[in-house]
Amino acid sequence: MSDPLSRGEFFQVSAAAGAAQAVGSGGTVAASTTTASGTVAAPAGAMVPLKIRWYGGGVYELAPPDDSVIVLVDAWIWNNTGFKAFGIDKPAELSSAAAYSAHLKSRNPGAVVVALTHDHGDHIGDYFELLGALVGAGIDVKTVGQSDMMRVGLVPKFKAANLDIAQLVLNNGAGINMGGTANYKGVKIELVPAVHSTALGFPAAGFIIDVGGVRVYASGDTDLYGDMALVGTRYRPDVAIVSSGNGAFTMGPDDAAYACKLIGAGQAIPVHYAHNPLVVGTQCGDLFRAAAARVAPGMAVTVMHPGETATLQVAALQR
């Protein structure tokens, strides 16, 4: 065995350590999990809590329990249509740029980092208004994305919004390219491939995000591809958050579950479904969970509703 810990062992280790446990925040979360029993010893180190809040579609927030830093994956919040199919009223704090920036400021984060996977409307739709609102609210905000998209493609829009790329985009305005890294106030973000299109023609991407002691694979919009196994071997993420809605745009629940098997994460959350008529509806979460039980039975699955927050207890690997 060439790796110190193979992907199969990683599934068992994470499950046996109890990484499957998802705990609702404030009693408002209906997060469900699937686990497999095992006897493999857990990796050294304590269980690490990580909060995730799903905003619908492929957009979500990651943070440690104390909100010392908040990472947003994509920025489609007040215009997000992901609540409608679930019959859920959008919370007031997600209803406008002003309301959302006030909400984030009330949590007193040390920084907010917005990681932009690509430039389709259901990911970038509120991006520039969001950045402007956070800057206006006096929040320490940074953003990151694929370097050419940031340095070339989006420059006119940054200028139109009166936003300073050199100040806002990590690495002095350069962003990151495949395999590249950006760091800010304890958050480390690396760019990995996604098989998808973009409006401006720059590469779509996913992220490896280290936040609060947990490593997260954020797939962005993507199809299943074989080098997900290499991403898993190279980065060994603890949690995978994967597009699962199928339809016209991305991999569906079966392929998303297989992607998580290749990635090797001990826990997974499906997103990017039920937000438009061309993707799988609200049943996608249960379809993903069933598929994961077949192809990666040692992996824990958390299924969420838009607007909910779950706190994952993660047996984070030592690296």
N, C-alpha and C positions, 0 to 999 in steps of 0.2 A: 504494500500500500504506500503510494508516494506521498500522500498528504498526511500531516500529523493527525488530522481529524477529517475523515471522509464525509461527504455529504450525507450518506445514510446514517453514519454515527451521529452526525450533527442533529438530524431529526430526532433520534432517540434521546440524545442528551438533553435537548431543549424540552422535549415533552416530559421526560422523567423528572426534570428539575422543577416542573410545575409552571413552566412559562405560559401554559395555556390559559391561566386564570386572568380573566378580564373583569375589572371591578368598575361599576358605574360611578360617575362623579355626581355627587349630590343627590343620588337616588333617581336620576333621570335617564339612565342609560339602559337600554334593552339589548345588551351585547351578549351574543350566544357563542359558545365555544364547542369545539370537538377535539378530544384528546385521545391518545392511545397510551395504554399502560406500558411500563417498561422498567427495567432494573439497572440500566446503565447509570453510572455515577454522574452527577452533575459537574460541570466545569467549576473550577474554583472561583469564588467571588459571590457577593451577595446578590439577591434579586434586586433589580433596578426598576422603579416605576417610570412609566412614560405616558403622558396624556396625548390622546389624539381626538380632535373634533372634526367630524366630516361635515363639509358645507354643501354637499351634493355634487353630482358629476364627479370629476377627477380632482376636486379641490379640497384641501384639508389642512389642518394645523397640527404641529407637533410641539410639545413643550414638556420640560420637567415639571413636577408638581408645584414648584415655587414660582413658575413663570419667569425665571431669571433670564431666559431667552426664548423667543417664540419664532418658530420657523413656519412660514406659510408656503405650501406647495401649490403654486399657481394662484391666480387672483381673479376669480369670477364669483362674487359674493352677493352683493345686493341685486344683481341681475340674474343670479343663478336660478334656474327653473327646476332644480332637483327636488324641491320640496313638494311640488304639486302632485306628482304621481302617488306619493305616500299619504296624501291628504293631511299634511302637516302645515300649520301656519309658520311662516318664517319668523324667527325670534326678532324682536324689535332691534336688537343690537346689530343685526345683519341686514337691516333694511335700507341703509344709505351709507355713503362714505363718512359723513359726519358722525352718525351713530356708531359705526364700526370703529373709527379712530378713537372716539371717546371711550368705547368699551375696552380697547387695547390699552389705552393710557391709564384707565382705572386699575388695571392689573399690574402696573408699575414694572414692566419688563426692562431688563438691562439693555435689550436690543430686540428688534424685529428684523428677521431676514426673509425676504421674499424670493423663493427659488422658482424661476419660470422655465417650464419644460419646453414650451413652443408657443407659437403665435396664433393658434386657432382661437376663435372667439370665446369658446367655453373654457378657456384657460387664461387668456390675456384680457378678457372683456372689461374688467374693472381695474386693470393693472396701473395705468397712469393716474387715474383718479385716486386710486388707493395710495400710491406713493406720494402724491401731492397732499392728500389729507393727513398722512402720517407725518410728513415733514412739517406741515402747518401746525400740527398738534404738539410739536416739540419732541416727538419720539425719535430715538436713535434707530433709523431704518437703513438697511442696506439691501441690495438685490444682486442676483447672480443668474446667469444663463449662458448658453453657448456663445463663445466669444465673438464670432462674426455677426451673429444676430444682434448682439449688444453694441458692437463697435461700428457696425455698418447699417444693418437693416432697420434698427429701431431708432437710430440717431435723430431723424426728423421728428419723430413722435416725442422723444425726450425734449427736444428743443421747443416743440409746440406747447408742451406742458410746462415749460420753464423749469425743467429739472436738470440738474447738473450730473451728467454721466460720471465724470471723474470722482465726484463725491459719493454718489449712490451705488454705483456698480462696483463690486468687490474687485480686488487686484487693480486698483487705480483706474477703473473704467474698462479693464480688459475682459472681465468675466473669466470663463474657463472653457477649455476645449476638452475633447475626449481624453480621459486619463488625467486631466488637470485638477487642481485643488484650489479651494478658497477657504480661508479661515477667518472667523470673526467672533470674538468674545465667547470662546469655548465651543463654537459650532464649526465643524469641518464638513465641507461639501465637495464631492467629487462627481464628475460628469461621466455617464456611461451611455452606450448607444440605446436608441429606441428605433424600432422599425415602423416608421410613420411618415406622413408628409407634413409640410409646413406651408403657410401662405406665402412667405417671402423666399422660400427655397433653401433656407439654412437648415442644418441637421436638427431633427427632433432628438430629444434626449430624455434620459432618466437621471436620477441622482442616487448617490450613496451619501446619506446624511448621518453624521455622528452628532447626537444632541443628548445631553443629560446622561451620558454613559451608555447609551444604546445606539446601535448602528441600524439604520433603516434603509432598505432598498425601496425607492420611490420610482415606479416603472415609467411614469408618464404614459402617454398614449402609445401603445405598441402592439405588434403581433408577437406571437411566440417565435423565438429564433434560437438556434442551437448554442450560440455563444453565451446564452444566459448561464450555462454551466460554468463557463470561464469566469463570468462576473461573480458567481457564487464562490468559486474556488479562490479567486483573487481577493475578494472583499469580505467574505464570510459574514453577511448581514444577519442580524438577530430577528428582524421583522421585515416582511415584504408587504408593500401596499401596491396592489396591481389593478390595472384597468381590466374590466371583466365583462363589459356590456355587449361585445360582439356587434351584430347588426352591420352597419356600413363602415365601421371605423376601426375597430380594434379586435384583439382576441376576445373570445367569449369565455364563459365560466369554466368549461372543460380545459381549454388550452391555458387559461390563466392559472388553474390549479397545477397543471403540468409545469408551467413556468416556475411556480413556487418550488416544485420538486427540484428543478434544475438549479435554482438559486440556492436552495438548501436552508432557507430560513426556518426557525422553529415555530414562528407565528406568522399568520397572514391575514390581511384584510382586503376584501374586494371593494373596488370603487368604480366610478365611471359607468354607471348604469342608471336607468329610469329617469334621465334628465331630458330626453327628447324622444320623439316617436320612432326613431330609427335604431334604437338600442334596446336591449332586453330590459324588461320592466322590473318591478319591485321584487319579483321572484328570483332575480339573479343571485342575490346573496345566498339563498338556500341552495340554488343549483351549484354555486361555487363550493359551498360547504360539503355537499354530497360528492362532488367530483374530487375534492381534496381528501375525503375519507377513503376514496378508492385508490388514488394514485400516490398519496403521501400521508398514510394513516398516522404517522407520528407528529404531524404538524397541527398546531392549534389554529382554529379559525374564529375570528371575531367578526360578526355581522352587525352593522350599525344602521341607524336611520339618520337622515340629514338633520343637522343641528345638535345631535347628541355628542357627548364627550364620554370616552372610555379611558380608564387608566389601566394599562397593561402592566403586569408584573413580569419582567423579562429576566431570564437567566442569561445575562449578557456574556458573551465569550470573552475570555482574556486574549488580547492580541499583542 
